[in-house]
Amino acid sequence: MRREATAALIATELAITKEGARKHLLNLANQNLIVSNSRSEGIGRPSTYYSLSSQGMARFPDSHADITVQLLQSIKHVLGENALNLLISDRESKVYQKYAEAVWDIESIEKKLEVIAAKRTEEGYMAEWRKERDHYLLIENHCPICAAATECQGFCRSELTNFQQLVGPAYVISRTEYIIDNAPRCTYRIMEKK
């Protein structure tokens, strides 16, 4: 599953013409179910990428998200912010342990990122990684805990802490795109310390 696609890719996937795909995309855009953005990719005209808008995403209801947010609000209300922070720390520790076991004997940053991205994808994050000029990117094209993370950003903070520990002290990791800030995905830049 992709977070965004061009009309040509959609036409290929649906086995229809590009014109047919554009007609459907225009109809979806008129209903505010998708948004588009153009990106220059070298020589030639920019490519237009389409993705679901927040209204479009809402067409895929997730009752788990509602109950999770309600529980987080109840924990804060009944037990206090400290109790919620303790729960997040416990989760952080368990998640880290699971990932650390998967990468404990891997030296290469690229192999580590491959394992981390595969595990994140298994958990619904649709993750990938790639090497850029002087750094690496870990990209999560979906966030299965977005509602919980929006309610309590401690989840996002703990993920960043875990990623930093997993890549090791020779690297610095920072979040450059953030779904909660209306970015199309969460992206982490991983740079070797100089």
N, C-alpha and C positions, 0 to 999 in steps of 0.2 A: 504494500500500500504506500502510495506517495502522498506527500503533503501538498504538492503543487505539480502542475503539468501544463504543457503547451497544447494548443489545439491539435497540432500534428500527432502528438503522442496519444491524446484522447481518441482521435480518429482511428489510429492504428489499433488501440486496445479494444475499441467498440466495433471495429471492422465497418466503419462508415467513411464517407468522404470528409475532407477537411472542411468543406463548405457546410456539410451537415453538422459537424462538430461545432463550428462557429455559430451556427443558428441556435443550437441547444445552449451554448455558452451565453449568447446574447440574451436568450430567454431567462436563464438563471440569474444573470447580472441584473436584468430588469426587475426581478423579484428580490433583489438584494441578498441572494443566497451564495453568490461567489464574488470575489474581488480579483482584480488583475493588476499586475505590475510588469513593466517592461525593463529588460536588462540587456545591456550591450554585451555581446560575447565575442568581441573581436570585430573583424571586418564584416560589413553588411548591416542590414537593418537589425534593430534590437528585437529580441524574442519576447513575446508576451506570455507570462506564466499566470495560471489561474489557480486559485485556492478557495476553500470554503470561507465564507464570512462567519462572524459569530452567530448570525441568524441561521446560516447553513449548518453550522456545527450543532445548533440547538435542535435540528431535525433528527439527531441521533441521541435520544434521551439516555441518561445514565442515572438510574435511581440510586445506585451505590454512592454516587457523588453527593446526593442530597443527604443521605443518612450519615455519611462521613462528616459533612460540614456540621450537621446538627449535633453529632457526638462531640466534635471538637469544641463547639460553642458551649455545650453542656459541661465539658471538662473544665473549660476556663471559668464558667460561671460558678459551678459547684465546688471544684477543687482548687481553682486558681491557676494563674499563668505558670507558676513553678511546676505544678503537677504535669501540665502539658509539655513543658520543656524536658522533664524527666522521661516522659513517654517517647518523645522524639529522640532523645539521647539513647534510649534503649534500642529503638528501631535502628538508629544510625550504627550502633555497635553490631547488631545482628547482620545488617546489610553488609557492613564492611567485612565482617568475618567470612561471609559467603563469597564475596568477591576476592578477598585476600587468598582464600584457599585455592581459587581458580587461577591466580596469577603468581603464587608464591615462588615458583621456580623459574619464572620467565624474566630474563634480563632485558631483552629488546623492548623498547617503548612501543614499537609498531606491533609486536606480538601481543603486548599487554592491551593496547587499544583494540586490537582485533577481538580479544576475549571479552573485554569490557563491553564493546559494542554488541557482540553476540548475546551476552547475558542481558543487557538492557533491552534488546529487541525481544527476547523471550518474555520479558516482563511488560511488553507493550509500548516501549518508548520509540520503536522504529529507528534505532540508532545506527549510525555509520561513522566512519572516521576517514580522514584523508590528510595527506601531507601537503602543506603549502610551502612557500619558499623557505622560510626560516622557522616554521612552527608546524604544529599539528592541530587539527580541528576534530573535536568529538561533537557530533551533531545528533540531537534528539528531535525527530520530526513530529513526535506526538508526546503528550504527557498524560499518562493514565491516572495520575493523582492531581491533576490540575485544580480541581475544585478544593481539595484539601490543602494544596500548596497556596492557593489564593487566600484561603481563610487563615492559614498559619504558615508563614514563610520560613519557619524553622525547618521545614522539610527540605526546602531548596538549599538552605545554608548547610544542612547536614550532608546533602548529596555533594556539594562542592568540597566540603571537608574530606569526605570519603575519596573522591576522585584525586584530591591532592595527595592523600596518603598512598593511594594505589599506584600513581605514576612515580612517586618517590621524590626524595629531596633534591634530586638533580634538575627537577623541572618545576616551573611555576604555572599554575592553571588559573584562568580567569573566565568568567562568563561574559560573552560578548553579545549574545542575543538571548532574550528572555520571554517566553510565552506569556508570562504574567504581565509583562509590559507591552502586550499586543504584538510581539514579534511572531513571525510564522513558525518559529521553532526555538529551542534552547541550543545555543552553541557555546562550546568551551574551547578557548585557545590554550594550547599547551606549548610552552616555550622552555628551551633548555636554559638554565641559569648560566650567566656569563661569568 
